[in-house]
Amino acid sequence: MEENEARFVKLEQSDKEKAELIAELNCDVGKIKQEQIAIHVSVQDKTS
């Protein structure tokens, strides 16, 4: 029984770590999209 509890706690910790990494990646994706938009707007301004 204790072994199962220990495994469960370990899985919960792993899930938490993965959730944090996913949140960081989502933040990075948002920043990249903002940079792409800024570059696109800058290029359009130069060609107009």
Z-matrix of the N, CA and C atoms (Angstrom, degrees):
N
C 1 1.453
C 2 1.531 1 111.09
N 3 1.314 2 117.52 1 -45.40
C 4 1.467 3 120.92 2 179.56
C 5 1.525 4 110.84 3 -62.54
N 6 1.334 5 115.71 4 -35.19
C 7 1.466 6 120.04 5 179.19
C 8 1.536 7 110.14 6 -62.70
N 9 1.322 8 116.23 7 -41.83
C 10 1.465 9 120.14 8 178.48
C 11 1.524 10 111.14 9 -64.80
N 12 1.311 11 116.72 10 -40.18
C 13 1.462 12 120.38 11 178.56
C 14 1.526 13 110.66 12 -63.92
N 15 1.318 14 116.05 13 -41.61
C 16 1.462 15 120.43 14 179.29
C 17 1.530 16 110.35 15 -64.02
N 18 1.320 17 116.81 16 -41.00
C 19 1.464 18 120.74 17 178.59
C 20 1.527 19 110.47 18 -64.63
N 21 1.333 20 115.40 19 -40.32
C 22 1.456 21 120.56 20 179.79
C 23 1.528 22 110.67 21 -63.08
N 24 1.319 23 116.61 22 -45.10
C 25 1.468 24 121.17 23 179.09
C 26 1.528 25 109.89 24 -61.91
N 27 1.326 26 116.18 25 -41.76
C 28 1.464 27 120.55 26 179.39
C 29 1.535 28 110.59 27 -63.55
N 30 1.324 29 116.91 28 -41.64
C 31 1.462 30 120.69 29 178.12
C 32 1.527 31 111.35 30 -65.11
N 33 1.326 32 116.32 31 -40.54
C 34 1.465 33 119.95 32 177.62
C 35 1.521 34 110.88 33 -61.14
N 36 1.319 35 116.48 34 -43.05
C 37 1.468 36 120.96 35 179.46
C 38 1.526 37 110.19 36 -64.07
N 39 1.323 38 115.82 37 -41.95
C 40 1.458 39 120.55 38 178.84
C 41 1.527 40 110.67 39 -62.61
N 42 1.327 41 116.61 40 -42.62
C 43 1.467 42 120.96 41 178.01
C 44 1.524 43 110.77 42 -61.86
N 45 1.320 44 116.54 43 -41.33
C 46 1.466 45 120.92 44 179.77
C 47 1.529 46 110.15 45 -63.19
N 48 1.328 47 116.43 46 -44.28
C 49 1.461 48 120.53 47 179.61
C 50 1.527 49 110.66 48 -63.19
N 51 1.335 50 116.30 49 -41.77
C 52 1.467 51 119.82 50 178.96
C 53 1.522 52 110.77 51 -64.87
N 54 1.311 53 117.18 52 -40.54
C 55 1.465 54 121.03 53 178.87
C 56 1.529 55 110.46 54 -61.97
N 57 1.327 56 116.96 55 -39.79
C 58 1.464 57 120.77 56 178.45
C 59 1.526 58 110.85 57 -65.68
N 60 1.331 59 116.63 58 -41.04
C 61 1.464 60 120.22 59 178.40
C 62 1.524 61 111.10 60 -65.22
N 63 1.322 62 116.66 61 -40.77
C 64 1.462 63 120.80 62 178.16
C 65 1.522 64 110.21 63 -62.71
N 66 1.321 65 117.21 64 -41.44
C 67 1.466 66 120.97 65 178.43
C 68 1.531 67 110.55 66 -62.23
N 69 1.323 68 116.93 67 -41.35
C 70 1.466 69 120.77 68 178.20
C 71 1.525 70 110.62 69 -64.06
N 72 1.336 71 116.45 70 -42.91
C 73 1.460 72 120.17 71 179.23
C 74 1.524 73 111.05 72 -63.53
N 75 1.324 74 116.62 73 -42.33
C 76 1.463 75 120.18 74 178.30
C 77 1.522 76 111.01 75 -61.13
N 78 1.311 77 116.51 76 -38.89
C 79 1.467 78 121.23 77 177.21
C 80 1.531 79 109.80 78 -64.19
N 81 1.324 80 116.57 79 -44.83
C 82 1.464 81 120.94 80 178.78
C 83 1.527 82 111.19 81 -61.79
N 84 1.333 83 116.75 82 -41.27
C 85 1.464 84 120.90 83 178.65
C 86 1.525 85 109.84 84 -61.62
N 87 1.317 86 116.54 85 -42.46
C 88 1.463 87 120.51 86 178.11
C 89 1.515 88 111.75 87 -60.78
N 90 1.327 89 116.67 88 -42.27
C 91 1.469 90 120.79 89 178.99
C 92 1.526 91 110.87 90 -64.56
N 93 1.330 92 116.20 91 -41.64
C 94 1.467 93 120.49 92 179.48
C 95 1.521 94 110.20 93 -63.18
N 96 1.327 95 116.95 94 -43.05
C 97 1.466 96 120.29 95 178.68
C 98 1.522 97 111.02 96 -61.60
N 99 1.336 98 116.88 97 -41.57
C 100 1.467 99 120.39 98 178.32
C 101 1.526 100 110.79 99 -62.68
N 102 1.329 101 116.61 100 -40.89
C 103 1.463 102 120.38 101 179.12
C 104 1.523 103 110.54 102 -65.38
N 105 1.341 104 116.77 103 -40.88
C 106 1.462 105 120.02 104 178.84
C 107 1.523 106 110.80 105 -62.33
N 108 1.318 107 116.68 106 -41.70
C 109 1.467 108 120.70 107 178.81
C 110 1.525 109 109.78 108 -63.43
N 111 1.329 110 116.80 109 -44.47
C 112 1.465 111 120.86 110 180.00
C 113 1.527 112 110.47 111 -61.69
N 114 1.316 113 117.24 112 -41.73
C 115 1.471 114 121.06 113 179.20
C 116 1.524 115 109.65 114 -65.98
N 117 1.326 116 116.41 115 -43.86
C 118 1.463 117 120.98 116 -179.96
C 119 1.528 118 110.63 117 -60.26
N 120 1.317 119 116.87 118 -44.90
C 121 1.466 120 121.48 119 179.13
C 122 1.526 121 109.89 120 -63.96
N 123 1.322 122 116.60 121 -41.27
C 124 1.464 123 121.10 122 179.99
C 125 1.527 124 110.73 123 -62.85
N 126 1.315 125 116.60 124 -42.53
C 127 1.468 126 121.08 125 179.62
C 128 1.524 127 109.86 126 -65.99
N 129 1.322 128 116.93 127 -41.33
C 130 1.466 129 120.21 128 178.79
C 131 1.528 130 110.75 129 -62.94
N 132 1.324 131 117.01 130 -39.97
C 133 1.465 132 120.91 131 179.24
C 134 1.530 133 110.97 132 -62.31
N 135 1.324 134 116.40 133 -38.11
C 136 1.464 135 120.59 134 -178.26
C 137 1.523 136 111.74 135 -72.65
N 138 1.335 137 116.95 136 -29.56
C 139 1.461 138 119.84 137 -177.93
C 140 1.518 139 112.44 138 -90.82
N 141 1.327 140 117.09 139 -8.38
C 142 1.476 141 120.11 140 -178.59
C 143 1.506 142 111.52 141 -87.91
